[in-house]
Amino acid sequence: MTENPLRVAIIIGSTREGRFGPTVAGWFIEEARRHQGLAIDVIDLADTLPPAALGSALGGAAAEAFNAVTGTLDAADAFVIVTPEYNHSFPGTLKNLIDTHFTQWRAKPVSFVSYGGMSGGLRAVEHLRQVFAELHAVTVRDTVSLHNPWEYFDEQGRPDDLQASGTAAKVMLDQLAWWAEALRSARAVRPYGG
Ligand SMILES: Cc1cc2nc3c(=O)[nH]c(=O)nc-3n(C[C@H](O)[C@H](O)[C@H](O)COP(=O)(O)O)c2cc1C
């Protein structure tokens, strides 16, 4: 283990019953754990929310439930959002998590693993970039985008183009680590203000 690794919080953004999210996330988490210099935390929003809030409109109870992950978000040097595309955007539950935190995202990098139909979840990612800009976070240019992944993930939960998808994950994680290191050092020298 590298001394003083970069803490990366991987957030699984879908919560609906029968979701594909954990399959995509399971593969990506393995890739991230293999990447040198990273310490990985996983936040699955479905574990965070009380059952009554799953798949329904979110109220105060859900916002309160998100307090459980505030410490993990605080400790993170960087984030990876695993998001599907719902109606050309990202899930409402994920928006609720983002909106119930503020300083936790500031001056930190955020990258994306997206999935969906033909668009590979990229429209969800473009919306997330706008939201994170408002929160003073930096979004990473390269993403991992999976088009109709249910057609080519095998029973072990791996894509059949393992090498190409693995390369996309590595490129994205390299960029994320660069930003995480740079911004961690900068925050240590001078607290972010603005
Ligand atoms: C409410 C809903 C809306 C969706 N809208 C889109 C869409 O706009 N574009 C797209 O490519 N896929 C869309 N899909 C397909 C999802 O991206 C796909 O079902 C994905 O597996 C959803 O993630 P999940 O299984 O982790 O919930 C939609 C699915 C749902 C349930």
The ligand as an SDF file (V2000), in Angstrom:
LIG
                    3D

 31 33  0  0  0  0  0  0  0  0999 V2000
  -37.0260    5.7230  -15.5230 C   0  0  0  0  0  0  0  0  0  0  0  0
  -36.0020    5.2950  -16.5350 C   0  0  0  0  0  0  0  0  0  0  0  0
  -35.6370    6.1840  -17.5320 C   0  0  0  0  0  0  0  0  0  0  0  0
  -34.6550    5.8250  -18.4760 C   0  0  0  0  0  0  0  0  0  0  0  0
  -34.2710    6.7420  -19.4150 N   0  0  0  0  0  0  0  0  0  0  0  0
  -33.2350    6.4540  -20.2290 C   0  0  0  0  0  0  0  0  0  0  0  0
  -32.7360    7.4510  -21.1250 C   0  0  0  0  0  0  0  0  0  0  0  0
  -33.2060    8.5660  -21.1920 O   0  0  0  0  0  0  0  0  0  0  0  0
  -31.6870    7.1290  -21.9020 N   0  0  0  0  0  0  0  0  0  0  0  0
  -31.1030    5.8930  -21.8600 C   0  0  0  0  0  0  0  0  0  0  0  0
  -30.1380    5.6660  -22.5850 O   0  0  0  0  0  0  0  0  0  0  0  0
  -31.5550    4.9220  -21.0260 N   0  0  0  0  0  0  0  0  0  0  0  0
  -32.6070    5.1840  -20.2040 C   0  0  0  0  0  0  0  0  0  0  0  0
  -33.0710    4.2330  -19.3340 N   0  0  0  0  0  0  0  0  0  0  0  0
  -32.4090    2.9300  -19.3160 C   0  0  0  0  0  0  0  0  0  0  0  0
  -31.4460    2.8780  -18.1430 C   0  0  0  0  0  0  0  0  0  0  0  0
  -30.3050    3.6670  -18.3450 O   0  0  0  0  0  0  0  0  0  0  0  0
  -31.0730    1.4420  -17.8240 C   0  0  0  0  0  0  0  0  0  0  0  0
  -32.2790    0.7380  -17.5280 O   0  0  0  0  0  0  0  0  0  0  0  0
  -30.1350    1.3250  -16.6530 C   0  0  0  0  0  0  0  0  0  0  0  0
  -29.8890   -0.0270  -16.3830 O   0  0  0  0  0  0  0  0  0  0  0  0
  -30.7010    1.9860  -15.4040 C   0  0  0  0  0  0  0  0  0  0  0  0
  -29.8210    1.8620  -14.3470 O   0  0  0  0  0  0  0  0  0  0  0  0
  -30.1840    0.9480  -13.0800 P   0  0  0  0  0  0  0  0  0  0  0  0
  -30.5150   -0.4150  -13.6520 O   0  0  0  0  0  0  0  0  0  0  0  0
  -28.9250    0.8840  -12.2430 O   0  0  0  0  0  0  0  0  0  0  0  0
  -31.3360    1.5820  -12.3860 O   0  0  0  0  0  0  0  0  0  0  0  0
  -34.0590    4.5480  -18.4110 C   0  0  0  0  0  0  0  0  0  0  0  0
  -34.4630    3.6600  -17.4040 C   0  0  0  0  0  0  0  0  0  0  0  0
  -35.4030    4.0280  -16.4760 C   0  0  0  0  0  0  0  0  0  0  0  0
  -35.7760    3.0520  -15.3730 C   0  0  0  0  0  0  0  0  0  0  0  0
  1  2  1  0
  2  3  1  0
  2 30  2  0
  3  4  2  0
  4  5  1  0
  4 28  1  0
  5  6  2  0
  6  7  1  0
  6 13  1  0
  7  8  2  0
  7  9  1  0
  9 10  1  0
 10 11  2  0
 10 12  1  0
 12 13  2  0
 13 14  1  0
 14 15  1  0
 14 28  1  0
 15 16  1  0
 16 17  1  0
 16 18  1  0
 18 19  1  0
 18 20  1  0
 20 21  1  0
 20 22  1  0
 22 23  1  0
 23 24  1  0
 24 25  2  0
 24 26  1  0
 24 27  1  0
 28 29  2  0
 29 30  1  0
 30 31  1  0
M  END
$$$$
